[in-house]
Amino acid sequence: MGTGAQSLTLLALLLPFLGAIAAPLLTRVLKHNAAWVLALVPLWIFIHFTGFMGTVAGGETVAGFFDWIPSLGVGFSWYLDGLSLTFALLISGIGTLIVLYSGGYLKGHQQQGRFFSFILMFMGAMQGLVVSDSFMTLFVFWELTSITSFLLIGFDHDREAARRAALQALIVTGLGGLSLLAGLLVIWNATGINSLSALLGSGDAMRSSPLYLLALVLVLGGAFTKSAQFPLHFWLPNAMQAPTPVSAYLHSATMVKAGVYLLMRLNPALGGTTAWETILPLFGGVTLLVGTVLAMRQTDLKLMLAYTTVASLGLLVMLTGFGSDKAIEAAVLYLIAHSMFKGALFMVAGLIDHETGVRDIRRLGGIGRAMPVTFAAGLLAALSMGGLPLFFGFLAKEEIYAALPTGTPWGMLLTAVAVGGNALMFAIAFMVGLKPFIGARGDIPKKAHEGPPLLWIGPLVLGLSGLVAALLSGPAHFMLSSPMSSAVAGTAIEVHASTVPHIGLPLLLSLVTIALGLTAYLTRDRLREVVAAGLKAIGWGPDLGFDQVMRGLLKLSFVVTKIVQSGRLDIYLTVTFSMVALALLVPMVIYNELPVMPEMPMLLVHEWTIVVIAVIGLGAVVYAKDRLTAIVSLGIQGLAVALLFMLFGAPDLSFTQFMIETLSVVILALVMTRLRLSPTDHRPASEKVLDVTISGACGLAFGLLLLKVTQNPFDDTLSEFFETHSLAIAHGRNIVNVIIVDFRGLDTLGEIAVVMVAGLAILALTRVRTPDRKPPATLEGG
Amino acid sequence: MRTLIFRTAAPTLTALMLLFSVFVLLRGHNEPGGGFIGGLIAVSAFAIHGIAFGVHQVRRTLYFHPMAISGFGLFLAILAGLISLAFRVPLLTGLWTSLTFGDLTIDLSTPMLFDIGVYLVVVGSITSIALALEGREDA
């Protein structure tokens, strides 16, 4: 790959972010028609990536590398094989349609520019995620998708439900992201590999490592939260608070598949073990069942689709976990099919909502005549989702049934789960794609009519692509399915599924599925009541659990804060100075490093006088009747010490000490006037004893420490350096000053910045009135 | 504290102390002194002025908000460091030059500029604290 092509790919990765910057300005000028211009961004990326299809279909891979953190050996690198290329094409292709759809859906919205900006940012993050090679880029993009998803779910931030859903999604997927990071670091640690492409070739080393299970669990923590596996699925239906284009793009076609992508990506490295083949089908199967059953309970079109998305993700995880070639083929086909039909159905649901103002399945009906294009798109997508012949969903379903092992009880159980889940998804597909359009006219406030082209282009193209891809299954498999399956399996696989059904068990299972699905569709109202009654009987769900955990955390942090930050200065001081005394005294005693008692120094009379003055000052502090006297006495002691510095050859230090002591007295006196304390001390005797003990211990500790330090041999390399160089290279005879402003100028710069910040802080504190202390009642406050 | 003697002596004292603080600042490179000490002397001067005539009077005398003075000091200190970058030497490298007026030679240097910055930060921040404690912030 030439550097030119490499730069182009880098541009393709960065372009969405540039588009995100331009979007608000462009929308200000062009209003909703900016969609036509902005859609060129993903379209160009789509075309750029199609250029690699030939190479990748030939079994080769495309890689690129730019230095990022050379000191850690971390590069900004990408790796395109069948898996990442298919994902990249899905993201940019569906992204193009979504941008157009957003143009129509949010037409006239005040914040449409911001919406475009967010959705392009998300696109860039997702694009980066699926082509990342190094662990670090993978993780960074992974987190970026969580953050952009947060922004998009909370787009209508004046609604509390949207804020809650956004925060919930961020917390759940953010925790998963941390788990993934830990997992990647464990892999890095265990194998010394920090890029996916290298890891793919070292599966055996990884699987035999003692850290394998830890790495697997941590990575699954990331994948399962992102791909909404039970019991962490609850954030996904709540994310339906986002505008519909977001639901169609992030929460069905792309982002939630990031977890599945990761599992598929790591299958050659982590898969094939008992743990992998147990955990994945187990969680996937439960998620599939829970998702479909909960979907039957819903009456809101978007929520029905959201729960079937949870179910589909479960199905994908289950299939990925089997590890057989057939299962991988099935997962790949279903993933591609799902991105197309689910994206289309979401957009259809949004269109119906947009044009009729209703999303409740019980109230919708008979709008097919007024909205023929929408009807066509919805029906096409439903046929694919239902897995009926001639559609891509059919190919996927056939492969699923062909892949499921039926020999063992475990396999039969999973087959039953798959049949049940697929049947319910069949029912939901037609409840969204057929029910609103036929039958008697429902209770609809607006007069339904067809939406503008911006709105129906997306669903129609996606709906049709489900048909076209199935009819042209040969080329589709050659270009997409086969390379992707090979990448997931780690060995070459050729996909042959076509619209001709597998005669035998798979066909039989298909027929059973369709029969069950039809029954469920026809008895939907009865089923809904049954599920609702069942859920009411349970009365608790993970969503509620999330709130309980968050409330518990808030309470805990409030309690801890109250203990650690009691707000009482005397407690802070007691704790701080006790710790200082202990930290100094305990090691000295334990390691027997107490200083030797020095001989009485030979001092002159005036020197003795000063020492005596200092001691008298100290005594006056302790015995002072009122606080002002104590402060002034402390000043006397300080000045005496300053004099000692002067006499023993430290004029600069002494000079500074004089000023500090003077100002301390002034400022302390001022503080006292402000605090309105009583002029005398009212502490009880017991408290006084404690305080005296602590301060005595501190003084003793510092005294001993200084004595000990001076008794050790003194290393004067630095003093010599400063003495010889102060005048020679810094042109100053005052070594202290030269050190401050020249030799250690950077330190001083930091220190004066601290002085200034402290000044600002004190200024702010003097303006604070009595603060209120109330526990935060709810999670609310965003 | 507003005795007649104190109020009469205060302006003179303040002026002398300020002058002395600048003297201490400038001689600091060769004799005991420097920005920190000079700044502290200046703060004491303002404190005396404040005790004698009140906070409002000091704020009027200062004209600038003390925190602004402090900020300008930090700016000067950073500027002194950045100048060396323009001469393609590492940040905060001391640079020296001499100006000659007839017989008089004045040495100028970036450490001196830096020290003036230190002086202003100390003056500004601590005066600000003292004034805020002494009276309600009204400027």
HADDOCK unambig.tbl for C-alpha pairs under 7 A between the chains (distance, minus, plus):
assign (segid A and resid 651 and name CA) (segid B and resid 32 and name CA) 6.32 0.50 0.50
assign (segid A and resid 652 and name CA) (segid B and resid 32 and name CA) 5.19 0.50 0.50
assign (segid A and resid 652 and name CA) (segid B and resid 33 and name CA) 6.29 0.50 0.50
assign (segid A and resid 655 and name CA) (segid B and resid 37 and name CA) 6.97 0.50 0.50
assign (segid A and resid 656 and name CA) (segid B and resid 37 and name CA) 5.41 0.50 0.50
assign (segid A and resid 659 and name CA) (segid B and resid 40 and name CA) 5.95 0.50 0.50
assign (segid A and resid 659 and name CA) (segid B and resid 41 and name CA) 6.46 0.50 0.50
assign (segid A and resid 663 and name CA) (segid B and resid 44 and name CA) 6.51 0.50 0.50
assign (segid A and resid 667 and name CA) (segid B and resid 130 and name CA) 6.10 0.50 0.50
assign (segid A and resid 670 and name CA) (segid B and resid 133 and name CA) 5.93 0.50 0.50
assign (segid A and resid 670 and name CA) (segid B and resid 134 and name CA) 5.81 0.50 0.50
assign (segid A and resid 671 and name CA) (segid B and resid 133 and name CA) 6.19 0.50 0.50
assign (segid A and resid 674 and name CA) (segid B and resid 133 and name CA) 6.89 0.50 0.50
assign (segid A and resid 732 and name CA) (segid B and resid 29 and name CA) 5.13 0.50 0.50
assign (segid A and resid 732 and name CA) (segid B and resid 30 and name CA) 5.12 0.50 0.50
assign (segid A and resid 733 and name CA) (segid B and resid 29 and name CA) 6.44 0.50 0.50
assign (segid A and resid 733 and name CA) (segid B and resid 30 and name CA) 4.26 0.50 0.50
assign (segid A and resid 733 and name CA) (segid B and resid 31 and name CA) 6.82 0.50 0.50
assign (segid A and resid 734 and name CA) (segid B and resid 28 and name CA) 6.90 0.50 0.50
assign (segid A and resid 734 and name CA) (segid B and resid 29 and name CA) 5.38 0.50 0.50
assign (segid A and resid 734 and name CA) (segid B and resid 30 and name CA) 4.43 0.50 0.50
assign (segid A and resid 734 and name CA) (segid B and resid 31 and name CA) 5.34 0.50 0.50
assign (segid A and resid 734 and name CA) (segid B and resid 32 and name CA) 6.37 0.50 0.50
assign (segid A and resid 737 and name CA) (segid B and resid 28 and name CA) 6.35 0.50 0.50
assign (segid A and resid 737 and name CA) (segid B and resid 29 and name CA) 5.75 0.50 0.50
assign (segid A and resid 737 and name CA) (segid B and resid 34 and name CA) 6.20 0.50 0.50
assign (segid A and resid 738 and name CA) (segid B and resid 29 and name CA) 6.36 0.50 0.50
assign (segid A and resid 741 and name CA) (segid B and resid 111 and name CA) 5.61 0.50 0.50
assign (segid A and resid 741 and name CA) (segid B and resid 114 and name CA) 6.55 0.50 0.50
assign (segid A and resid 741 and name CA) (segid B and resid 115 and name CA) 6.20 0.50 0.50
assign (segid A and resid 742 and name CA) (segid B and resid 94 and name CA) 6.43 0.50 0.50
assign (segid A and resid 742 and name CA) (segid B and resid 111 and name CA) 6.07 0.50 0.50
assign (segid A and resid 745 and name CA) (segid B and resid 92 and name CA) 6.58 0.50 0.50
assign (segid A and resid 749 and name CA) (segid B and resid 77 and name CA) 6.92 0.50 0.50
assign (segid A and resid 752 and name CA) (segid B and resid 118 and name CA) 6.44 0.50 0.50
assign (segid A and resid 752 and name CA) (segid B and resid 121 and name CA) 6.44 0.50 0.50
assign (segid A and resid 753 and name CA) (segid B and resid 74 and name CA) 6.79 0.50 0.50
assign (segid A and resid 755 and name CA) (segid B and resid 125 and name CA) 6.77 0.50 0.50
assign (segid A and resid 756 and name CA) (segid B and resid 70 and name CA) 6.51 0.50 0.50
assign (segid A and resid 756 and name CA) (segid B and resid 121 and name CA) 6.50 0.50 0.50
assign (segid A and resid 756 and name CA) (segid B and resid 125 and name CA) 5.55 0.50 0.50
assign (segid A and resid 759 and name CA) (segid B and resid 125 and name CA) 4.90 0.50 0.50
assign (segid A and resid 759 and name CA) (segid B and resid 126 and name CA) 6.64 0.50 0.50
assign (segid A and resid 759 and name CA) (segid B and resid 128 and name CA) 6.86 0.50 0.50
assign (segid A and resid 759 and name CA) (segid B and resid 129 and name CA) 6.03 0.50 0.50
assign (segid A and resid 762 and name CA) (segid B and resid 129 and name CA) 6.49 0.50 0.50
assign (segid A and resid 763 and name CA) (segid B and resid 129 and name CA) 6.23 0.50 0.50
assign (segid A and resid 763 and name CA) (segid B and resid 132 and name CA) 6.38 0.50 0.50
assign (segid A and resid 766 and name CA) (segid B and resid 132 and name CA) 6.75 0.50 0.50
